[in-house]
Amino acid sequence: MHILVTGGAGFIGSHLVRTLLGPTGLRETDRVTVLDALTYAGNRANLAPVSDDPRLHFVLGDIRDHDLVDRLLPGHDAVVHCAAESHVDRSIASGAAFTSTNVVGTQVLLEAAVRHGTGTFLHVSTDEVYGSIAEGSWTEDSPLAPTSPYSASKAASDLLALAYHRTHGLDVRITRCTNNYGPYQHPEKVIPLFTTRLLRGGRVPLYGDGRNSRDWLHVDDHCHALRLALRHGRPGEVYNIGGGTELTNRELTDRLLKECDATWDSVDHVADRKGHDLRYSLDHGKATAELGYRPRHTFDEGLAETVEWYRTHREWWDA
């Protein structure tokens, strides 16, 4: 199998690539192509552990580049589409890049996949497309109700992908995950942001009253689910991927303070983000039943290992 991973130098994409090329990943005859524009969130250092693997081919380029994508896609059996603008705060400040990359870029890839007969198109999405839920959990049949420019652009790309399945018969599979965490995550996201600031002896911002609640998913569990979706998923289907640990931002902050040997004196209470959804929660029962997915990392162990990684890899995040 020859797999194209878009955004393969980013947080989730690079973990998937390292996993695919690891001892329990692909066969010796399989190959992985990474297509990444190396924006601020992409980093070739994320691929350093597998950079010498002859099965890896890195291409510097943009998913919106029609000619490049058209030249690159032939010969690939599957696309795992991880490339996206993904930071909500940035989308609130300026949404143009999110619409361009997440919607137009996805459309360029889908058109090329149809044109060249790509076998499977795995589209990696987010729980944020469902919007906030007061109680219970969203299922794959729940209506989409995005509230930020970021989540709206992801919902649009989801619908485009499903349209290419229904119109052209392209084998599209969509995964929607909860909040990821783990090593190599860019310090703009909350866990590495708080961790790196606290390890420097700095201060961290807590939005509003800290009651906003999220489910936390270790990136390794997420990539395990992506591999299962590639292997066992059905065309045209959506699979929710959750981690099984729901925490308010205040509870998460408390755990990070303890892991970094800091106190609440290091926390600044700041004005809440515009349109801040109160709670996300996914029911991943379908992924368990059809794919055999179950989270393998407990949050306490995963968080401790993540903080320790940032503690011992300061050269990565300082750079």
SERO-4910 file (N, C-alpha, C, O; in steps of 0.05 Angstrom, whole numbers):
BEGIN
 pado doro    nc1    nc2    nc3   cac1   cac2   cac3    cc1    cc2    cc3    oc1    oc2    oc3
  Met    A     17    -24      0      0      0      0     17     25      0     38     26     13
  His    A      9     45    -15     23     71    -16      3     92     -6    -17     96    -18
  Ile    A     10    105     16     -8    123     30      3    152     28     27    156     33
  Leu    A    -14    170     21     -8    199     22    -20    210     48    -44    208     52
  Val    A     -3    223     64    -12    236     89     -8    266     85     14    276     84
  Thr    A    -30    281     83    -28    309     81    -25    321    109    -36    310    129
  Gly    A     -9    342    112     -3    353    138     14    333    155     11    333    179
  Gly    A     30    317    141     44    296    155     68    305    172     81    289    185
  Ala    A     74    331    172     94    342    190     82    357    213     96    369    230
  Gly    A     55    356    215     41    369    237     39    349    261     51    328    260
  Phe    A     24    357    280     22    341    305     10    313    301     23    293    306
  Ile    A    -15    312    291    -28    286    287    -16    271    264    -11    247    265
  Gly    A    -12    286    242     -1    273    218     26    260    222     31    238    213
  Ser    A     44    274    236     71    263    240     70    238    259     85    220    255
  His    A     52    239    278     49    215    296     39    192    280     49    169    283
  Leu    A     20    197    262     11    175    244     33    164    227     36    140    224
  Val    A     49    182    216     71    173    198     91    157    215    100    136    206
  Arg    A     99    166    238    118    151    255    106    124    262    121    105    264
  Thr    A     80    123    267     67     97    273     67     79    249     73     55    252
  Leu    A     60     90    226     59     73    202     86     61    195     88     38    186
  Leu    A    107     76    200    134     67    193    147     53    217    171     45    215
  Gly    A    133     49    239    144     36    262    142      6    260    134     -5    239
  Pro    A    151     -8    281    153    -38    279    126    -52    276    125    -74    266
  Thr    A    104    -39    284     77    -52    281     61    -39    259     37    -42    258
  Gly    A     74    -23    242     60     -9    222     59    -23    195     50    -46    193
  Leu    A     69    -10    175     67    -20    147     87    -42    142    106    -47    158
  Arg    A     83    -56    121    102    -77    112    126    -63     99    125    -39     92
  Glu    A    147    -78     95    171    -67     83    167    -57     55    182    -39     46
  Thr    A    147    -67     41    142    -59     14    124    -35     11    120    -24    -10
  Asp    A    112    -27     34     93     -4     34    108     22     35    131     23     44
  Arg    A     95     43     27    108     70     27     89     91     37     64     88     37
  Val    A    101    113     47     86    136     57     97    161     44    121    166     45
  Thr    A     79    177     32     86    203     22     74    224     41     50    223     47
  Val    A     90    243     49     80    266     66     79    290     48     99    298     35
  Leu    A     56    303     47     53    329     34     47    350     55     27    348     69
  Asp    A     65    369     58     62    389     80     73    416     70     95    417     58
  Ala    A     59    438     76     68    464     68     87    476     88     99    497     83
  Leu    A     91    463    111    109    472    132    103    501    140    120    518    140
  Thr    A     77    505    146     69    531    158     80    530    187     95    513    194
  Tyr    A     72    550    203     82    552    230     78    526    246     93    520    264
  Ala    A     57    511    240     50    487    256     63    461    245     62    441    258
  Gly    A     75    463    221     89    440    210    118    441    216    130    463    215
  Asn    A    131    418    221    158    418    230    172    392    220    164    370    228
  Arg    A    192    395    204    207    371    194    219    355    218    222    331    216
  Ala    A    225    369    240    236    355    263    216    335    274    225    316    288
  Asn    A    190    338    269    171    318    279    174    291    265    165    271    276
  Leu    A    187    291    242    192    266    227    220    256    230    228    236    218
  Ala    A    236    269    247    264    261    251    267    231    258    286    219    248
  Pro    A    250    220    275    254    191    282    252    172    259    262    150    260
  Val    A    239    181    237    236    163    214    247    175    188    243    165    166
  Ser    A    263    196    191    272    211    167    290    194    149    292    200    125
  Asp    A    304    174    160    322    158    144    308    133    133    321    117    119
  Asp    A    282    129    138    268    106    128    264    109     98    252    129     90
  Pro    A    273     90     82    271     93     53    242     92     43    236     99     20
  Arg    A    224     84     60    195     83     53    182    110     55    159    113     46
  Leu    A    195    130     66    184    156     70    193    175     48    217    177     41
  His    A    174    189     36    180    210     16    166    235     24    142    236     27
  Phe    A    182    256     28    171    282     37    169    301     13    187    304     -2
  Val    A    145    314     11    141    334    -10    132    360      3    112    361     18
  Leu    A    148    381     -2    141    408      8    121    420    -11    127    425    -34
  Gly    A     96    425     -2     76    436    -20     50    440     -6     46    432     17
  Asp    A     32    454    -20      6    463    -10    -16    445    -22    -16    440    -46
  Ile    A    -35    437     -5    -57    421    -15    -75    437    -35    -91    425    -49
  Arg    A    -72    463    -35    -88    480    -54    -75    482    -81    -86    494    -99
  Asp    A    -51    471    -84    -36    472   -110    -46    450   -128    -38    427   -126
  His    A    -64    457   -147    -77    438   -164    -56    421   -180    -58    396   -180
  Asp    A    -37    434   -192    -17    420   -208      0    401   -192      4    378   -200
  Leu    A      9    409   -168     25    392   -151      9    368   -142     18    345   -144
  Val    A    -16    372   -133    -32    350   -124    -38    330   -146    -39    306   -143
  Asp    A    -43    341   -170    -49    325   -193    -25    307   -201    -28    285   -210
  Arg    A     -1    318   -198     23    302   -204     29    282   -183     39    260   -188
  Leu    A     22    289   -158     30    272   -135     11    248   -130     21    227   -122
  Leu    A    -14    251   -135    -34    231   -126    -32    205   -141    -37    184   -128
  Pro    A    -27    204   -167    -26    178   -181     -7    158   -167     15    166   -160
  Gly    A    -16    133   -165      0    113   -152     -5    109   -122      5     90   -110
  His    A    -20    127   -110    -27    124    -82    -53    108    -79    -73    113    -93
  Asp    A    -53     90    -60    -76     74    -55    -96     87    -36   -120     81    -36
  Ala    A    -85    105    -19   -102    118      2    -91    146      8    -67    150      6
  Val    A   -109    163     15   -102    190     25   -113    192     54   -136    186     59
  Val    A    -95    200     72   -104    207     99   -101    237    101    -78    247    102
  His    A   -123    251    102   -123    280    100   -123    293    127   -145    298    139
  Cys    A    -99    299    137    -96    312    164    -92    342    161    -96    357    181
  Ala    A    -83    352    138    -75    380    135    -99    398    140   -121    395    128
  Ala    A    -95    418    158   -117    436    164   -106    459    181    -87    456    196
  Glu    A   -118    482    177   -116    504    197   -134    496    220   -158    490    216
  Ser    A   -124    497    245   -140    484    266   -142    499    292   -153    488    312
  His    A   -132    523    294   -133    538    319   -156    557    320   -157    576    304
  Val    A   -175    553    339   -199    569    340   -193    598    343   -205    615    329
  Asp    A   -175    605    362   -169    633    367   -159    647    341   -167    670    336
  Arg    A   -142    634    326   -133    645    301   -156    649    281   -156    669    266
  Ser    A   -175    630    281   -197    633    262   -215    656    269   -228    668    252
  Ile    A   -217    662    295   -233    685    304   -220    711    296   -233    730    287
  Ala    A   -193    712    298   -178    736    290   -180    740    260   -182    763    250
  Ser    A   -178    718    244   -179    720    215   -186    693    203   -171    674    206
  Gly    A   -210    691    191   -219    665    181   -212    658    153   -218    635    144
  Ala    A   -199    676    138   -195    671    109   -178    646    104   -185    630     87
  Ala    A   -156    643    119   -138    620    115   -153    594    121   -146    573    109
  Phe    A   -172    594    139   -186    570    147   -205    561    125   -206    537    118
  Thr    A   -219    580    113   -236    573     90   -219    564     67   -226    544     53
  Ser    A   -198    578     61   -181    571     38   -168    543     41   -171    526     23
  Thr    A   -155    538     63   -142    513     67   -161    490     72   -160    469     58
  Asn    A   -180    493     91   -197    471     99   -218    464     79   -226    441     77
  Val    A   -228    484     65   -250    479     45   -238    475     17   -242    454      4
  Val    A   -224    496      7   -214    494    -20   -193    472    -22   -192    457    -41
  Gly    A   -175    471     -3   -154    450     -3   -166    422     -4   -156    405    -18
  Thr    A   -187    418     12   -200    391     12   -213    386    -15   -211    363    -24
  Gln    A   -225    406    -27   -237    402    -53   -217    395    -74   -222    378    -91
  Val    A   -194    408    -73   -172    401    -93   -164    372    -90   -160    358   -110
  Leu    A   -161    363    -65   -153    335    -61   -174    316    -70   -168    295    -82
  Leu    A   -200    322    -64   -222    304    -72   -224    302   -102   -227    280   -113
  Glu    A   -221    324   -116   -223    324   -145   -200    306   -157   -205    290   -175
  Ala    A   -176    309   -146   -154    293   -156   -158    264   -149   -151    246   -165
  Ala    A   -169    258   -126   -174    230   -118   -194    217   -137   -190    193   -144
  Val    A   -214    231   -145   -233    220   -164   -220    217   -191   -224    196   -205
  Arg    A   -205    236   -199   -192    236   -226   -173    213   -229   -171    201   -250
  His    A   -159    206   -207   -138    186   -209   -146    159   -196   -129    141   -194
  Gly    A   -171    156   -189   -181    131   -179   -168    122   -152   -163     98   -148
  Thr    A   -164    141   -134   -152    134   -108   -171    116    -93   -196    120    -93
  Gly    A   -160     96    -80   -177     75    -68   -193     85    -44   -217     82    -43
  Thr    A   -180     98    -24   -193    107      0   -184    135      7   -161    142      5
  Phe    A   -204    151     15   -198    179     24   -208    181     52   -232    183     57
  Leu    A   -189    181     71   -196    183    100   -194    213    108   -172    224    108
  His    A   -216    225    114   -217    253    121   -218    257    151   -236    247    164
  Val    A   -198    270    162   -195    273    191   -208    299    200   -200    320    192
  Ser    A   -229    297    216   -244    320    224   -245    322    255   -229    310    269
  Thr    A   -265    337    265   -265    346    293   -293    345    305   -313    347    291
  Asp    A   -294    341    331   -320    342    345   -332    370    345   -356    372    350
  Glu    A   -316    390    339   -327    417    340   -348    423    319   -363    443    320
  Val    A   -350    406    298   -370    410    278   -398    407    289   -418    417    277
  Tyr    A   -401    393    311   -428    388    323   -437    412    341   -460    415    347
  Gly    A   -418    429    349   -424    450    367   -426    440    396   -418    417    402
  Ser    A   -437    456    414   -437    450    442   -461    432    449   -482    433    435
  Ile    A   -458    416    469   -480    398    478   -481    400    509   -461    396    523
  Ala    A   -505    405    519   -508    410    548   -505    384    564   -492    384    585
  Glu    A   -516    363    554   -513    337    567   -515    315    547   -524    319    524
  Gly    A   -505    291    554   -504    269    535   -481    272    516   -462    287    521
  Ser    A   -482    258    494   -460    258    475   -470    258    446   -491    246    440
  Trp    A   -456    271    428   -463    271    400   -457    244    388   -437    231    394
  Thr    A   -476    234    370   -471    211    354   -465    220    325   -468    244    319
  Glu    A   -457    202    309   -451    209    281   -475    219    265   -472    232    245
  Asp    A   -499    213    275   -524    222    261   -533    250    271   -553    260    261
  Ser    A   -519    261    291   -527    287    302   -523    309    281   -505    307    265
  Pro    A   -540    330    281   -537    352    262   -511    367    267   -502    369    290
  Leu    A   -500    379    246   -476    396    249   -485    424    256   -503    435    243
  Ala    A   -472    436    276   -479    463    284   -454    477    293   -452    485    317
  Pro    A   -435    481    275   -409    494    283   -413    523    291   -432    536    281
  Thr    A   -396    533    309   -399    560    319   -375    578    315   -377    602    320
  Ser    A   -353    568    306   -329    585    301   -322    583    271   -331    564    258
  Pro    A   -308    602    261   -299    600    233   -283    574    228   -286    562    206
  Tyr    A   -267    565    247   -252    540    244   -272    517    241   -270    502    222
  Ser    A   -290    514    260   -308    490    260   -326    491    236   -334    470    225
  Ala    A   -334    515    227   -351    518    203   -336    508    179   -348    496    161
  Ser    A   -310    515    177   -295    506    154   -291    476    154   -290    464    133
  Lys    A   -288    464    177   -286    435    179   -312    422    172   -313    401    158
  Ala    A   -334    433    181   -360    421    174   -365    422    144   -375    403    132
  Ala    A   -357    445    132   -359    447    103   -343    426     88   -352    414     69
  Ser    A   -318    421     98   -301    401     85   -313    373     89   -310    356     72
  Asp    A   -325    368    112   -338    342    117   -360    337     96   -362    316     84
  Leu    A   -376    358     93   -399    355     74   -389    352     45   -401    337     29
  Leu    A   -368    366     38   -356    363     12   -347    334      7   -352    322    -13
  Ala    A   -333    324     28   -322    296     25   -345    276     21   -343    258      4
  Leu    A   -366    279     37   -389    261     34   -403    265      7   -413    245     -4
  Ala    A   -403    289     -3   -415    294    -29   -399    280    -51   -411    270    -71
  Tyr    A   -373    279    -49   -357    265    -69   -361    235    -67   -358    221    -87
  His    A   -367    225    -44   -374    197    -42   -401    192    -56   -403    173    -71
  Arg    A   -421    208    -50   -448    203    -61   -450    209    -90   -464    195   -105
  Thr    A   -435    229   -100   -436    236   -128   -418    219   -145   -426    209   -167
  His    A   -393    215   -136   -373    201   -153   -367    173   -144   -352    159   -158
  Gly    A   -378    165   -121   -371    138   -111   -344    135    -99   -334    113    -94
  Leu    A   -331    158    -93   -305    157    -80   -307    145    -52   -326    152    -37
  Asp    A   -289    127    -45   -290    114    -19   -280    134      3   -256    134     10
  Val    A   -298    151     12   -293    170     33   -301    159     60   -322    148     63
  Arg    A   -283    162     80   -289    156    107   -281    180    124   -259    191    120
  Ile    A   -297    187    143   -292    211    160   -290    202    189   -306    187    199
  Thr    A   -269    213    202   -267    210    231   -269    237    244   -259    257    233
  Arg    A   -283    239    266   -286    263    282   -276    258    310   -288    242    325
  Cys    A   -255    272    317   -241    266    342   -246    288    363   -254    310    356
  Thr    A   -242    281    388   -242    301    410   -215    314    412   -198    310    395
  Asn    A   -210    329    434   -185    344    437   -161    326    440   -160    309    458
  Asn    A   -142    328    422   -118    312    422    -97    325    441    -96    349    444
  Tyr    A    -80    307    451    -56    317    466    -34    296    463    -40    273    456
  Gly    A    -10    304    469     13    286    468     38    300    459     38    324    455
  Pro    A     60    286    455     86    298    447     83    310    419     67    302    403
  Tyr    A    101    330    414    103    343    388     80    361    381     77    370    358
  Gln    A     62    368    400     40    386    394     49    415    396     64    422    415
  His    A     41    431    377     50    459    376     41    474    401     18    470    410
  Pro    A     58    491    412     52    504    437     30    525    436     26    540    456
  Glu    A     15    527    414     -8    545    414    -32    531    427    -51    544    436
  Lys    A    -32    504    429    -54    489    440    -51    488    471    -29    491    481
  Val    A    -74    483    484    -75    489    513    -55    473    530    -41    484    547
  Ile    A    -53    447    525    -35    431    542     -6    438    538      8    443    558
  Pro    A      4    439    513     32    448    510     37    477    517     58    485    526
  Leu    A     17    494    512     19    522    520     24    525    550     42    538    558
  Phe    A      6    513    565      8    515    594     34    501    604     48    512    621
  Thr    A     40    478    593     63    463    602     89    479    597    105    482    615
  Thr    A     93    489    573    118    503    567    120    529    582    142    537    591
  Arg    A     98    543    586     99    568    602    106    562    631    122    576    643
  Leu    A     93    541    642     98    535    670    126    524    674    139    530    695
  Leu    A    136    509    655    164    499    658    184    522    657    206    519    667
  Arg    A    177    544    644    194    568    643    190    585    668    205    604    672
  Gly    A    171    577    685    165    594    708    147    617    702    145    636    717
  Gly    A    132    615    680    115    636    671     86    633    680     81    617    698
  Arg    A     69    649    668     40    649    676     23    638    653     31    638    630
  Val    A     -1    629    661    -19    617    641    -46    630    643    -55    638    664
  Pro    A    -61    632    620    -87    644    619   -110    624    621   -110    604    606
  Leu    A   -129    629    638   -153    612    640   -177    628    631   -184    648    643
  Tyr    A   -190    619    610   -213    633    599   -236    633    619   -243    612    630
  Gly    A   -249    656    622   -274    658    637   -273    645    665   -254    649    680
  Asp    A   -294    629    671   -295    616    697   -283    587    696   -284    573    716
  Gly    A   -273    579    672   -260    553    670   -279    530    669   -270    507    673
  Arg    A   -305    535    665   -325    513    665   -326    499    638   -339    478    636
  Asn    A   -314    510    617   -316    497    591   -303    469    592   -282    465    603
  Ser    A   -317    449    581   -310    421    585   -303    408    558   -317    412    538
  Arg    A   -282    392    558   -274    377    534   -266    349    542   -259    343    564
  Asp    A   -269    331    522   -259    303    524   -231    302    513   -226    314    492
  Trp    A   -213    288    527   -185    287    519   -177    260    508   -182    240    520
  Leu    A   -163    262    485   -156    238    469   -126    238    464   -116    257    452
  His    A   -112    218    473    -83    216    468    -79    212    438    -93    197    425
  Val    A    -59    227    426    -55    226    397    -49    197    388    -55    190    365
  Asp    A    -37    181    405    -31    153    397    -57    137    394    -59    121    376
  Asp    A    -76    142    412   -102    129    409   -117    139    384   -129    123    370
  His    A   -114    165    378   -127    175    354   -115    162    329   -130    154    311
  Cys    A    -89    160    328    -76    149    304    -82    119    302    -83    108    280
  His    A    -85    105    325    -93     77    325   -121     75    312   -126     57    296
  Ala    A   -139     94    319   -166     94    307   -164    100    277   -180     88    262
  Leu    A   -147    118    268   -144    123    240   -135     99    224   -145     93    202
  Arg    A   -117     84    235   -108     59    222   -131     39    221   -134     25    201
  Leu    A   -147     37    242   -170     19    242   -190     28    221   -202     11    208
  Ala    A   -194     54    219   -213     64    199   -204     58    171   -220     52    153
  Leu    A   -178     60    166   -167     53    140   -172     23    134   -178     16    111
  Arg    A   -168      7    154   -170    -22    150   -198    -33    150   -205    -50    134
  His    A   -215    -22    168   -241    -35    172   -265    -16    166   -288    -25    167
  Gly    A   -260     10    161   -281     29    158   -297     23    132   -288     10    114
  Arg    A   -322     34    132   -339     30    108   -341     56     93   -342     78    104
  Pro    A   -342     54     66   -345     78     50   -370     94     57   -391     83     62
  Gly    A   -366    121     58   -389    138     64   -396    141     93   -416    154    100
  Glu    A   -381    128    111   -388    129    139   -371    149    155   -349    156    148
  Val    A   -383    158    177   -370    176    196   -366    161    222   -383    146    231
  Tyr    A   -342    164    234   -336    151    260   -326    172    280   -306    186    275
  Asn    A   -340    173    302   -331    190    324   -309    176    340   -310    152    345
  Ile    A   -288    191    347   -265    180    362   -261    197    387   -253    220    386
  Gly    A   -267    184    410   -264    198    436   -242    185    453   -233    163    448
  Gly    A   -235    200    474   -214    190    492   -225    180    518   -211    164    532
  Gly    A   -249    188    526   -261    177    550   -255    192    575   -262    183    597
  Thr    A   -242    216    574   -237    231    598   -246    260    593   -234    275    578
  Glu    A   -268    267    606   -279    294    604   -271    311    628   -275    303    650
  Leu    A   -260    334    622   -251    352    643   -259    381    636   -259    389    613
  Thr    A   -265    396    657   -268    425    653   -240    437    650   -220    425    658
  Asn    A   -239    461    638   -213    474    635   -200    480    662   -176    480    665
  Arg    A   -217    484    682   -206    489    709   -194    463    720   -173    464    733
  Glu    A   -207    440    716   -196    415    725   -170    408    710   -151    399    722
  Leu    A   -170    414    684   -145    409    668   -123    427    678   -100    418    681
  Thr    A   -129    452    683   -108    470    693    -97    460    720    -73    461    724
  Asp    A   -114    451    737   -105    441    763    -85    418    760    -65    416    774
  Arg    A    -92    400    742    -74    377    737    -47    385    725    -26    375    732
  Leu    A    -48    405    707    -23    414    695     -6    429    715     19    426    715
  Leu    A    -18    444    733     -3    458    754     12    438    771     35    442    778
  Lys    A     -2    416    778     11    396    795     33    382    780     54    377    792
  Glu    A     29    375    754     50    362    739     75    379    735     97    369    733
  Cys    A     71    406    735     93    424    730    103    437    756    119    456    755
  Asp    A     94    426    779    103    437    805     98    467    808    115    482    817
  Ala    A     74    475    799     66    503    801     40    505    817     28    485    824
  Thr    A     32    530    823      8    535    839    -11    553    824     -5    563    803
  Trp    A    -34    557    836    -54    574    824    -46    603    822    -58    619    808
  Asp    A    -25    610    837    -14    637    835     -3    643    807      1    666    799
  Ser    A      1    622    791     12    625    764    -10    629    743     -4    631    719
  Val    A    -35    629    751    -58    630    733    -69    658    731    -75    670    752
  Asp    A    -73    668    707    -87    693    702   -115    687    692   -118    672    672
  His    A   -135    697    705   -163    693    695   -168    715    675   -168    739    681
  Val    A   -174    707    650   -177    726    628   -205    725    617   -220    706    622
  Ala    A   -213    746    602   -239    746    589   -243    722    571   -225    713    558
  Asp    A   -268    712    571   -274    688    556   -271    693    526   -274    716    517
  Arg    A   -265    672    511   -263    674    482   -291    678    470   -311    669    480
  Lys    A   -292    693    447   -317    697    433   -329    670    425   -316    653    414
  Gly    A   -355    667    430   -370    644    421   -359    618    432   -362    597    419
  His    A   -348    618    456   -335    595    468   -355    573    475   -372    577    493
  Asp    A   -355    551    460   -373    529    466   -368    518    494   -345    515    502
  Leu    A   -390    512    508   -387    504    536   -377    475    538   -360    469    555
  Arg    A   -388    457    522   -382    429    526   -383    414    499   -401    417    483
  Tyr    A   -363    396    495   -363    377    473   -362    349    485   -349    344    505
  Ser    A   -377    331    472   -376    303    481   -385    285    458   -405    290    446
  Leu    A   -369    264    452   -375    246    431   -381    218    441   -369    208    460
  Asp    A   -400    205    429   -406    177    433   -390    162    412   -396    164    388
  His    A   -369    146    420   -354    131    401   -361    102    400   -344     85    393
  Gly    A   -386     96    407   -395     68    406   -394     55    379   -389     31    376
  Lys    A   -399     71    358   -398     60    331   -370     52    323   -366     31    311
  Ala    A   -350     68    331   -322     61    325   -314     36    340   -298     20    330
  Thr    A   -325     33    364   -319      8    379   -331    -16    366   -318    -37    363
  Ala    A   -356    -14    358   -371    -36    347   -360    -44    319   -357    -68    313
  Glu    A   -355    -24    302   -347    -30    274   -317    -32    270   -308    -48    253
  Leu    A   -302    -16    285   -273    -16    280   -257    -31    301   -234    -37    297
  Gly    A   -269    -36    324   -255    -48    346   -238    -27    362   -219    -35    375
  Tyr    A   -246     -2    360   -231     19    374   -238     21    403   -261     21    411
  Arg    A   -218     23    420   -220     30    448   -195     46    456   -173     39    448
  Pro    A   -199     68    471   -175     83    481   -157     65    497   -166     49    514
  Arg    A   -131     67    493   -112     50    507    -96     65    528    -82     53    544
  His    A    -98     92    528    -82    109    546   -101    121    567   -121    133    560
  Thr    A    -94    118    593   -109    133    613    -99    162    612    -76    167    605
  Phe    A   -116    180    620   -108    208    618    -86    215    638    -68    230    631
  Asp    A    -87    205    662    -67    211    682    -39    203    672    -20    218    674
  Glu    A    -37    178    662    -11    169    652     -3    184    627     20    192    624
  Gly    A    -22    189    609    -15    203    584     -7    232    589     12    241    577
  Leu    A    -20    245    608    -12    273    614     15    274    627     32    291    620
  Ala    A     21    256    646     47    255    659     69    250    638     90    263    639
  Glu    A     65    232    620     85    226    599     88    250    580    110    256    571
  Thr    A     66    264    574     68    287    556     83    310    569    101    321    556
  Val    A     77    316    594     92    337    608    121    330    610    139    347    606
  Glu    A    127    305    615    155    296    617    169    299    590    192    307    589
  Trp    A    155    294    568    167    297    542    174    326    537    196    332    527
  Tyr    A    156    345    544    163    373    540    185    382    559    202    399    552
  Arg    A    186    370    583    208    376    602    235    368    591    255    382    595
  Thr    A    236    345    577    262    334    567    267    341    538    288    333    527
  His    A    249    355    525    253    363    496    250    393    493    237    403    474
  Arg    A    263    407    511    260    437    510    271    448    484    262    468    474
  Glu    A    292    435    472    303    445    447    283    445    425    284    461    407
  Trp    A    263    426    426    243    425    406    224    449    408    219    462    388
  Trp    A    213    454    431    194    476    433    207    504    436    194    524    430
  Asp    A    232    505    445    246    531    445    251    540    416    251    564    410
  Ala    A    255    521    398    260    527    370    235    537    356    236    543    332
***
